[in-house]
Amino acid sequence: MKGLEGLRILITRSRAQAPELTRLLENEGATVYEVPAINIVLLPDGIAEMSRKIGALESFDWLILTSVNSVNYLEETLSSAGKKWSGIRIACIGKATARRVEELGGSVTIVPPQFRAESLAEEMQKQNIQGAKILLPRAAGSRPILPLQLEAAGATVE
């Protein structure tokens, strides 16, 4: 008998991200149902704006990344602009996000102990971000707590 035999598990990741997790769970005996709750779509206006910001990456003090998806899309933009991950301080919300940045040649300065926006804001505030210019590429509809807390600490967040 396998460890997850008899369990039914619902995966809500996007279709493109579900297969690996599905395979791992099924190998452990689970019955898996993929029901994507999100669909990742690149918005042309957002990509154009991110490309402009990446063109001026050296004008930012910090780059904050909140997901592996944002890292992957940013990598495409960096490559298109002939830019590298070096030369900017990077903060990531989670270990998987930080690991992906490092795989691509970046160096991560901050990964908070809890993988939540509030915890990252707290860690960023320890870095004296008064007057800092921060680039925060993120999904439309993301919770506003991170930019609000950073701005309250005196940073400019784009």
Phi, psi and omega in degrees: 000134179272159186302330182248011181302134180091348179270143174250128185235133179259124178253124183255007178296165176297158181306321182290335184259351186280326190305319182295314179296319178303312180300314181298316181292319179295324177298335178267005174100359182284152169265122188246138176240122177266117179226086184301127178261349178227157174227121182274119182230131177275126179270123184307318179296319180295320179293319179297317179293318179298321178299319177296316180295319179295326176299335180245029185307323182294348179275355179261148177273329183220150169239124179249129180239133187251354180200160175297325178302315181295324177296314182296317179291323178293324178300317178300317181292317178300313181300316179298327181271359182070026182258161177243171179280351186277161173091004178220144176284135185238135173240140180230144180288324184229167181295322180295321178295314179297318179299319180294319176301315182293324175300329182268003175102004178272164178240123184263127181271321185228130166228115185291158180294329175247134186274064180222155181303318182299319180292321178294318178301318179298316179293322179296321181296336176289346182266009182054073184269009176306121179082358181287147176255120187241130173262124183230082176287131182203170183288147172300138179087004177296153178299140183278358188302319184295305179298325180297316181291323179292319178294323177297333178273003175101006179271159171255124184245126176242000000 
